[in-house]
Amino acid sequence: MTKVGFVGLGRIGKPMAVNVLKAGFDLSVYDLRTELVKELAELGAKAARSLEEVAEGADVIELAVVDDAQVEEALLGSDALIDGAGSGTVVVIHSTVHPETVKRVAKIAAAKGVHVIDAPISGGETGARERSLCYMVGGDETLIERCREVFSTSASEIFHMGALGSGAAAKMIVQVVTCINMLAAHEAELLADCSGLNFAALQKVMHMSSAQSFVADQWIDRFKLPQDPIEIRRRRTEVFQKSLAPAIETAQRLGLSLSGAILAERLLPQIMGIEDS
């Protein structure tokens, strides 16, 4: 049986880990928030006390932390996955990070016999719970096939995008389109309110018109979620802002203009309803 380590039990990582467990895999989990580890342990997972421990004996390690810094710390820091992982272990980066980060950590890991592939996901918490996530995977096809059964516990679609880093590149482009669509949905909601239109009725119109987008269809129920406490919405906003960083920074390095992404990143607190427009 494939032994899986899972690091990062946040809003999306936790239901992904639960799916792995329910599928019958031998699962060890780790997160700095011990209460989340305890929840998974109560469902049958093994509670690791460190990153090295979660990596010990694992065939596949899934990494679902927030950003580049956390990926590098988890893989290469003082308590490092590569120090506990055996030769041949595959570390899967699900986080939204720079393609260059993936390549850099993979090179260091390879020196210890540990493989790295990038497999960022799209679909959010709902997609994880409904096992309908889209995986964008970069790396060696043989390694991807070794992980396919694990990925399938949460995925409805698994796309091999190409060489190492190509999954991360695909995800950063997806985030640009998503966040610009969030700006469009926000402005549509504002105009609907000011025009005395019922936004739910307008969503049905947009769905049947050239204005249709997944974000517009799911704006209130899946993206903005105005019923959530302000602190949760603030954290969600910060995650969206961080998810745009790889694309904006890559564009700056290449001398490209991403005016729409930059504008969306700056306006996200207003878009998500935690600051006044």
Residue pairs with C-beta under 8 A, 6 or more apart in sequence:
1 24
1 25
1 26
2 25
2 26
2 59
2 60
2 149
2 150
3 25
3 26
3 27
3 28
3 57
3 58
3 59
3 60
4 20
4 25
4 26
4 27
4 28
4 58
4 59
4 60
4 61
4 62
4 150
5 27
5 28
5 29
5 30
5 48
5 54
5 55
5 58
5 60
5 61
5 62
5 81
6 13
6 16
6 17
6 20
6 27
6 28
6 29
6 30
6 45
6 54
6 61
6 62
6 64
7 13
7 29
7 30
7 31
7 51
7 54
7 61
7 62
7 63
7 64
7 65
7 74
7 81
8 31
8 63
8 64
8 65
8 66
8 70
8 74
8 94
8 95
9 17
9 29
9 31
9 33
9 36
9 37
9 39
9 40
9 64
10 31
10 64
10 65
10 66
11 124
11 125
11 236
12 64
12 121
12 124
12 125
12 128
13 31
13 62
13 64
13 65
13 94
14 36
14 39
14 40
15 125
15 128
15 129
15 154
16 62
16 64
16 94
16 121
16 128
16 133
16 153
16 154
17 27
17 29
17 40
17 45
17 62
18 40
18 43
19 128
19 131
19 153
19 154
20 27
20 62
20 150
20 153
20 154
21 27
21 40
21 43
21 44
21 45
22 153
23 149
23 153
25 150
25 153
26 46
27 40
27 44
27 45
27 46
28 45
28 46
28 47
28 48
28 53
28 54
28 58
29 37
29 40
29 41
29 45
29 46
29 47
29 48
29 54
30 37
30 48
30 49
30 50
30 51
30 53
30 54
31 37
37 47
37 48
38 47
40 47
41 47
48 54
50 79
50 84
51 74
51 77
51 79
51 80
51 81
51 84
52 79
52 80
52 81
52 83
52 84
53 84
54 61
54 81
54 84
55 61
55 81
55 82
55 83
55 84
55 85
55 89
56 84
56 85
56 86
57 86
58 85
58 86
58 89
59 88
59 89
59 90
59 146
60 89
60 90
60 92
60 146
60 147
60 150
61 81
61 85
61 89
61 90
61 91
61 92
62 92
62 94
62 150
63 71
63 74
63 75
63 81
63 91
63 92
63 93
63 94
63 95
64 94
64 95
65 71
65 74
65 95
66 95
66 239
66 242
67 95
67 96
67 97
67 242
67 245
68 95
68 97
68 98
68 101
68 246
70 95
71 93
71 95
71 97
71 101
71 105
72 101
72 105
74 80
74 81
75 81
75 82
75 91
75 105
75 108
75 109
75 116
76 82
76 105
76 108
81 91
81 114
82 91
82 108
82 109
82 112
82 114
83 112
85 91
85 112
85 114
86 113
87 112
87 113
87 114
88 113
88 114
88 115
89 113
89 114
89 115
90 114
90 115
90 116
90 117
90 143
90 146
90 147
91 109
91 114
91 115
91 116
91 117
92 116
92 117
92 118
92 119
92 147
92 150
93 102
93 105
93 116
93 117
93 118
93 119
93 120
93 168
94 119
94 120
94 121
95 120
96 120
96 168
96 171
96 172
96 175
96 242
96 243
96 246
97 118
97 120
97 168
97 246
98 168
98 172
98 246
98 249
98 250
99 118
99 138
99 165
99 166
99 168
99 169
99 172
99 246
99 250
100 165
101 168
102 116
102 118
102 138
102 164
102 165
102 167
102 168
103 164
103 165
105 116
106 115
106 116
106 164
109 115
109 116
110 116
115 139
115 140
115 143
116 139
116 164
117 137
117 138
117 139
117 140
117 143
117 144
117 147
117 164
117 167
118 137
118 138
118 139
118 164
118 165
118 166
118 167
118 168
119 135
119 136
119 137
119 138
119 144
119 147
119 151
119 167
120 135
120 136
120 167
120 168
120 170
120 171
121 127
121 128
121 133
121 134
121 135
121 136
121 154
121 155
121 171
122 133
122 134
122 136
122 171
122 174
122 178
123 132
123 133
123 134
124 222
126 132
126 222
127 133
127 134
127 154
128 154
131 153
131 154
131 155
131 156
132 155
132 156
133 154
133 155
133 156
133 157
134 155
134 156
134 157
134 159
135 151
135 155
135 157
135 158
135 159
135 167
136 159
136 161
136 166
136 167
136 170
136 171
136 174
137 144
137 151
137 158
137 159
137 160
137 161
137 167
138 160
138 161
138 162
138 163
138 164
138 165
138 166
138 167
138 168
138 169
138 170
139 163
139 164
139 167
140 164
141 160
144 158
144 160
148 158
151 158
152 158
159 170
161 167
161 169
161 170
168 246
171 246
172 243
172 246
172 247
172 250
173 247
175 240
175 243
175 244
175 246
175 247
176 244
176 247
176 258
176 260
176 261
178 215
179 240
179 243
179 244
179 261
179 264
179 265
179 268
180 260
180 261
180 264
181 213
181 214
181 215
181 216
182 215
182 219
182 223
182 240
182 264
182 268
182 271
182 272
183 260
183 263
183 264
183 267
183 271
184 211
184 213
184 215
184 216
185 213
185 215
185 216
185 219
185 223
185 224
186 219
186 224
186 267
186 270
186 271
188 199
188 202
188 206
188 211
188 216
189 199
189 219
190 277
192 198
192 199
192 202
193 199
199 220
200 220
203 216
203 217
203 219
205 211
206 212
206 213
206 216
206 217
207 216
207 217
215 223
220 226
224 233
224 271
224 272
224 273
225 232
225 233
225 236
226 233
226 273
228 236
230 274
233 272
233 273
233 274
234 274
236 272
237 268
237 269
237 271
237 272
237 274
240 268
240 272
241 265
241 268
244 261
244 264
244 265
245 265
247 258
247 261
248 258
248 261
248 262
248 265
251 257
251 258
251 261
264 271
269 275
270 276
270 277
